Amino acid sequence: MSAEKTPVENLSEEQAAAELAFLAAEVASNDELYHGKDQPAISDADYDALKRRNDAIEARFPALVREDSPSRRVGSAPLPTFAQITHSRPMLSLDNTFSDEDVQDFIGSVYRFLGQLPDGSIAFTAEPKIDGLSMSIRYENRKLVSAATRGDGTTGENVTANVKTIKDIPNTLPSDAPDIVEVRGEVYMAKSDFLALNAQMEAEGKQTYVNPRNTAAGSLRQLDAKVTASRKLRFFAYAWGEISEMPSDTQMGMVETFGKWGFPINPLMNRLSSVEDILGHYREIGLKRPDLDYDIDGVVYKVDRLDLQQRLGFRSRSPRWATAHKFPAEQAFTTVENIDIQVGRTGALTPVARLTPVTVGGVVVTNATLHNEDYIKGIGNSGERIREDEHDIRIGDTVIVQRAGDVIPQVLDVVMEKRPADAKAYAFPKTCPVCGSHAVREVNEKTGKVDAVTRCTGGFICRAQATEHLKHFVSRNAYDIEGLGARQVDFFFESEDPSLQIRTAPDIFTLEKRQADSALTKLENIDGFGKVSVGKLYAAINERRSIALHRFIYALGIRHVGETTAKLLARSYGTYEAFEAAMKEAAPLSGEAWNDLNAIEGIGEIVARAIVEFYKEPRNVEVITRLLAEVTPEVAAQPVTSGSPVAGKTVVFTGSLEKFTRDEAKARAESLGAKVAGSVSKKTDILVAGLGAGSKLDKARELGVQTMDEDEWLVLIGG
């Protein structure tokens, strides 16, 4: 266009506006050709010239900067911090399979859940599992409005400005796209770009990066979006969140639609039906793995038909209709230089092998877990031998180290031919190496079995347990307090100044007041802090004075209570007050409160006992009481079940069901907001009885619980 040749200083406002529109379209078109189709139409120099001219015009006419401007894909002023975005639909993780038999079991479970014979009538998609960072990108009226990381699956980091710098991701969607679209996929760094970046860092005398995945994650979390733009991140689309109008009724169709909208989709994705074809595709991708320009760690299988996906539904943390078939772990040989003991927040003494550094799967490994005393001896959980010829692990041994994905490396076996003549069997400590308290292996009262884990009996007098409790409390999926990491926890715990000490969780929330009242050392004057960082720390702490109930429960660090269990407890009890009261009432390990706890689907006796024992300890209750004076756990959010006749009700299924499988019945009830229990109690609202219903039906009638058959249940829930 003629305006393009006109010097910027001579452009009229009308000419500038027209040229900015031209430049936005031209740069976007070349982005699509280069990154979407691998068919560049202009040289890098010409591409850079287009962007430089765009910047010059915008500098002269700042009021004309367009929403789709190339400069907005690079970012401007650094962001002060990352806010959180609540996902409209949770971003759940996938279950993993590791063998052909596991895959057969997965496919068989799909047919069983749907009540069908495994006749090959159900198609599955199979695609490479990209080793990157999960991302959800939201479009409203076809314009990119936000982007968030997976986070804890419920909320993620707002990285919108940074995602806009990724040229694979369009700023706008075609006119035929729905009004609301959330495209999900994986942000990654190509191997070639990673090697080029490391070569640049090395040439500049800077520290090189460990692997493409971590580099991609770190690049995406830069506060300055220009840094992200310089890292050449890429994207594959393969899933979705909220969509106002579904463009297809199959998984394959949805992904192909993303491709038509301008997103890169993986060319190795295929639709298959038989187990043999699915496993064959897995092996084919495995053979291509070394030659791909991106890291993959397996193949993902998904039921293709979306109506079947909906029927299959979800477990607490993963879909029933998908799984990830992981590639075999990568291994290497190295030497055990020493064996150290780490003490965790539950008092577990975990042996760790200090290794001669070795590269395994592109990562330098210096430590590997040895799990427990028996593992060092070569004994499994059931007393079986787990290594040939009863090999134990000794200092000085040459060992085989295995690493799979993000799993902590572990020592698999010993190369006996290289064992030093003076190697001695490792003597596991009988006392805690941190506090000196007696270390024991507990005996299960019910089974008489000795626990595999050795535990310190020191409790909170043990510095290691106390600091690990605090580190767990502020961890990412618990309180997630920015600026209060492991190093800061150690500093505050060791401080002798009362105004700086953090020995238990409540101390975190009184730190600012204690510092304000103190005439002694101010935190901002201590090396490593400063006035600005201290202000941010206090702000981060105060932001967490109200927190989701499941995160609060998880943060308490109760043994056996992970994120999934914490979410089950939060949903079942609704408020912290109700949860705590029930746990105290269940203390005798009998009675209604105990039975209700055990009846929650997903809570077994071991977990239930651990929770009740936690609340029987006065020191734990005292710490929580002080904590509740500073923070407020929120009421648990319940599923959106407007108009559901069973929302909030407790339902028990018993007998042989004919109209649907037990799993499908449970999933459907939970999707309607009901709580599904495994036993009948006074709190049961509905019992659905199939053929052969026995003692549960009798008890329900005895307690006056509403009972119905399958047909009545279907009428109640609307089919």
Secondary structure as the mmCIF struct_conf table of DSSP 4:
data_model
#
loop_
_struct_conf.conf_type_id
_struct_conf.id
_struct_conf.beg_label_comp_id
_struct_conf.beg_label_asym_id
_struct_conf.beg_label_seq_id
_struct_conf.end_label_comp_id
_struct_conf.end_label_asym_id
_struct_conf.end_label_seq_id
HELX_RH_3T_P HELX_RH_3T_P1 SER A 2 LYS A 5
BEND BEND1 THR A 6 THR A 6
HELX_RH_3T_P HELX_RH_3T_P2 VAL A 8 ASN A 10
HELX_RH_AL_P HELX_RH_AL_P1 GLU A 13 ASP A 31
HELX_RH_PI_P HELX_RH_PI_P1 GLU A 32 GLY A 36
BEND BEND2 LYS A 37 ASP A 38
BEND BEND3 ILE A 42 ILE A 42
HELX_RH_AL_P HELX_RH_AL_P2 ASP A 44 ARG A 60
HELX_RH_3T_P HELX_RH_3T_P3 PRO A 62 LEU A 64
TURN_TY1_P TURN_TY1_P1 GLU A 67 ASP A 68
HELX_RH_3T_P HELX_RH_3T_P4 PRO A 70 ARG A 73
TURN_TY1_P TURN_TY1_P2 VAL A 74 VAL A 74
BEND BEND4 ALA A 77 ALA A 77
HELX_LH_PP_P HELX_LH_PP_P1 PRO A 78 LEU A 79
BEND BEND5 PRO A 80 PRO A 80
STRN STRN1 GLN A 84 THR A 86
BEND BEND6 SER A 88 ARG A 89
STRN STRN2 ASN A 96 THR A 97
BEND BEND7 SER A 99 SER A 99
HELX_RH_AL_P HELX_RH_AL_P3 ASP A 100 PHE A 113
TURN_TY1_P TURN_TY1_P3 LEU A 114 GLY A 115
BEND BEND8 ASP A 119 GLY A 120
BEND BEND9 ILE A 122 ILE A 122
STRN STRN3 PHE A 124 ILE A 130
BEND BEND10 GLY A 132 GLY A 132
STRN STRN4 LEU A 133 GLU A 140
TURN_TY1_P TURN_TY1_P4 ASN A 141 ARG A 142
STRN STRN5 LYS A 143 THR A 149
TURN_TY1_P TURN_TY1_P5 GLY A 151 ASP A 152
BEND BEND11 GLY A 153 THR A 154
STRN STRN6 THR A 155 GLU A 157
STRN STRN7 ASN A 158 ASN A 158
HELX_RH_AL_P HELX_RH_AL_P4 THR A 160 VAL A 163
TURN_TY1_P TURN_TY1_P6 LYS A 164 THR A 165
TURN_TY1_P TURN_TY1_P7 LYS A 167 ASP A 168
BEND BEND12 ILE A 169 ILE A 169
BEND BEND13 ASN A 171 ASN A 171
STRN STRN8 THR A 172 THR A 172
TURN_TY1_P TURN_TY1_P8 SER A 175 ASP A 176
BEND BEND14 ALA A 177 ALA A 177
BEND BEND15 ASP A 179 ASP A 179
STRN STRN9 ILE A 180 MET A 189
HELX_RH_AL_P HELX_RH_AL_P5 LYS A 191 ALA A 203
TURN_TY1_P TURN_TY1_P9 GLU A 204 GLY A 205
HELX_LH_PP_P HELX_LH_PP_P2 GLN A 207 TYR A 209
BEND BEND16 VAL A 210 VAL A 210
HELX_RH_AL_P HELX_RH_AL_P6 PRO A 212 LEU A 220
TURN_TY1_P TURN_TY1_P10 ARG A 221 ARG A 221
BEND BEND17 LEU A 223 ASP A 224
HELX_RH_AL_P HELX_RH_AL_P7 ALA A 225 ALA A 229
TURN_TY1_P TURN_TY1_P11 SER A 230 ARG A 231
STRN STRN10 LEU A 233 ILE A 243
BEND BEND18 SER A 244 GLU A 245
BEND BEND19 PRO A 247 PRO A 247
BEND BEND20 ASP A 249 ASP A 249
STRN STRN11 THR A 250 THR A 250
HELX_RH_AL_P HELX_RH_AL_P8 GLN A 251 LYS A 260
TURN_TY1_P TURN_TY1_P12 TRP A 261 GLY A 262
TURN_TY1_P TURN_TY1_P13 PRO A 267 LEU A 268
STRN STRN12 ASN A 270 LEU A 272
BEND BEND21 SER A 274 SER A 274
HELX_RH_AL_P HELX_RH_AL_P9 VAL A 275 LYS A 288
HELX_RH_3T_P HELX_RH_3T_P5 ARG A 289 ASP A 291
BEND BEND22 LEU A 292 TYR A 294
STRN STRN13 ILE A 296 VAL A 303
BEND BEND23 ASP A 304 ASP A 304
STRN STRN14 ARG A 305 ARG A 305
HELX_RH_AL_P HELX_RH_AL_P10 LEU A 306 LEU A 312
STRN STRN15 PHE A 314 PHE A 314
BEND BEND24 SER A 316 SER A 318
STRN STRN16 PRO A 319 PRO A 319
TURN_TY1_P TURN_TY1_P14 ARG A 320 TRP A 321
STRN STRN17 ALA A 322 LYS A 326
HELX_LH_PP_P HELX_LH_PP_P3 PHE A 327 ALA A 329
STRN STRN18 GLU A 330 VAL A 343
TURN_TY1_P TURN_TY1_P15 ARG A 345 THR A 346
STRN STRN19 ALA A 348 ALA A 348
STRN STRN20 LEU A 349 VAL A 360
TURN_TY1_P TURN_TY1_P16 GLY A 361 GLY A 362
STRN STRN21 VAL A 363 THR A 369
BEND BEND25 ASN A 372 ASN A 372
HELX_RH_AL_P HELX_RH_AL_P11 GLU A 373 LYS A 377
TURN_TY1_P TURN_TY1_P17 GLY A 378 GLY A 378
STRN STRN22 ILE A 379 ILE A 379
TURN_TY1_P TURN_TY1_P18 ASN A 381 SER A 382
BEND BEND26 GLY A 383 GLY A 383
STRN STRN23 ARG A 385 ARG A 385
BEND BEND27 ARG A 387 ARG A 387
HELX_RH_3T_P HELX_RH_3T_P6 GLU A 388 GLU A 390
TURN_TY1_P TURN_TY1_P19 ILE A 395 GLY A 396
STRN STRN24 THR A 398 ARG A 403
TURN_TY1_P TURN_TY1_P20 GLY A 405 ASP A 406
BEND BEND28 VAL A 407 VAL A 407
HELX_LH_PP_P HELX_LH_PP_P4 ILE A 408 PRO A 409
STRN STRN25 GLN A 410 VAL A 414
HELX_RH_3T_P HELX_RH_3T_P7 MET A 416 LYS A 418
TURN_TY1_P TURN_TY1_P21 ALA A 421 ASP A 422
BEND BEND29 LYS A 430 LYS A 430
STRN STRN26 THR A 431 THR A 431
TURN_TY1_P TURN_TY1_P22 PRO A 433 CYS A 435
STRN STRN27 HIS A 438 HIS A 438
STRN STRN28 ALA A 439 VAL A 443
TURN_TY1_P TURN_TY1_P23 GLU A 445 THR A 447
HELX_LH_PP_P HELX_LH_PP_P5 LYS A 449 LYS A 449
STRN STRN29 VAL A 450 CYS A 456
BEND BEND30 THR A 457 THR A 457
HELX_RH_3T_P HELX_RH_3T_P8 GLY A 459 ILE A 461
BEND BEND31 CYS A 462 CYS A 462
HELX_RH_AL_P HELX_RH_AL_P12 ARG A 463 PHE A 473
TURN_TY1_P TURN_TY1_P24 VAL A 474 VAL A 474
BEND BEND32 SER A 475 SER A 475
TURN_TY1_P TURN_TY1_P25 ARG A 476 TYR A 479
TURN_TY1_P TURN_TY1_P26 GLU A 482 GLY A 483
HELX_RH_AL_P HELX_RH_AL_P13 ALA A 486 GLU A 494
TURN_TY1_P TURN_TY1_P27 PRO A 498 LEU A 500
BEND BEND33 THR A 504 THR A 504
HELX_RH_AL_P HELX_RH_AL_P14 ALA A 505 ASP A 517
BEND BEND34 ALA A 519 LEU A 520
HELX_RH_3T_P HELX_RH_3T_P9 LEU A 523 ASN A 525
BEND BEND35 ILE A 526 ILE A 526
TURN_TY1_P TURN_TY1_P28 ASP A 527 GLY A 528
HELX_RH_AL_P HELX_RH_AL_P15 LYS A 531 GLU A 543
TURN_TY1_P TURN_TY1_P29 ARG A 544 ARG A 544
BEND BEND36 ARG A 545 ARG A 545
STRN STRN30 SER A 546 ILE A 547
HELX_RH_AL_P HELX_RH_AL_P16 LEU A 549 ALA A 555
TURN_TY1_P TURN_TY1_P30 LEU A 556 GLY A 557
TURN_TY1_P TURN_TY1_P31 ARG A 559 HIS A 560
HELX_RH_AL_P HELX_RH_AL_P17 GLU A 563 TYR A 573
BEND BEND37 THR A 575 THR A 575
HELX_RH_AL_P HELX_RH_AL_P18 TYR A 576 GLU A 585
TURN_TY1_P TURN_TY1_P32 ALA A 586 PRO A 588
BEND BEND38 LEU A 589 LEU A 589
BEND BEND39 GLY A 591 GLY A 591
HELX_RH_AL_P HELX_RH_AL_P19 GLU A 592 ALA A 599
STRN STRN31 ILE A 600 ILE A 600
TURN_TY1_P TURN_TY1_P33 GLU A 601 GLY A 602
HELX_RH_AL_P HELX_RH_AL_P20 GLU A 605 LYS A 616
HELX_RH_AL_P HELX_RH_AL_P21 PRO A 618 LEU A 628
TURN_TY1_P TURN_TY1_P34 ALA A 629 GLU A 630
STRN STRN32 THR A 632 PRO A 633
HELX_LH_PP_P HELX_LH_PP_P6 GLU A 634 PRO A 639
TURN_TY1_P TURN_TY1_P35 SER A 642 GLY A 643
TURN_TY1_P TURN_TY1_P36 PRO A 645 GLY A 648
STRN STRN33 THR A 650 THR A 654
BEND BEND40 GLY A 655 GLY A 655
STRN STRN34 SER A 656 SER A 656
BEND BEND41 GLU A 658 PHE A 660
HELX_RH_AL_P HELX_RH_AL_P22 ARG A 662 SER A 671
TURN_TY1_P TURN_TY1_P37 LEU A 672 GLY A 673
STRN STRN35 LYS A 675 VAL A 676
STRN STRN36 ALA A 677 ALA A 677
BEND BEND42 GLY A 678 SER A 679
TURN_TY1_P TURN_TY1_P38 LYS A 682 LYS A 683
STRN STRN37 ILE A 686 ALA A 689
STRN STRN38 LEU A 691 LEU A 691
TURN_TY1_P TURN_TY1_P39 GLY A 692 GLY A 692
HELX_RH_AL_P HELX_RH_AL_P23 SER A 695 LEU A 703
TURN_TY1_P TURN_TY1_P40 GLY A 704 GLY A 704
STRN STRN39 GLN A 706 MET A 708
HELX_RH_AL_P HELX_RH_AL_P24 GLU A 710 ILE A 717
TURN_TY1_P TURN_TY1_P41 GLY A 718 GLY A 718
#
